[in-house]
Amino acid sequence: MDWEYVAKVLPLFGKAAVLTVRIGVIGIFFAMAVGLACSVVRQLKIPVLRQVTSVYIELSRNTPLLVQLFFIYYGLPKIGIRMDAETCGGAAE
């Protein structure tokens, strides 16, 4: 085993861990905001908004996370919505 190489790349694992935690926290806050908005809309019982919220919930529940990530990262730029990779990861969580 090449210990010099391990010592060289070890700081990269620390940076990756910080990035992972940051994306996770962004995703948690985004999910809480969207969940709160959806629950308020469903409690207001406005028929059109309630149906839109129901469709969103069913799509997000029944679609694998990897498919959602691909759609956000590769699909949204096709319609003009551009985000960096970190924001896409947080939004998909």
Number of C-alpha atoms within 10 A of each C-alpha: 5 6 8 9 9 10 10 9 11 11 11 11 10 11 10 11 12 12 13 15 11 14 20 17 14 18 20 15 14 16 16 12 12 12 14 12 13 19 13 12 19 17 10 11 11 10 11 10 14 18 14 13 18 15 12 12 13 10 12 13 10 8 10 10 13 10 11 19 18 14 15 20 22 13 14 14 12 10 8 8 10 15 14 8 13 16 15 21 20 20 21 20 17
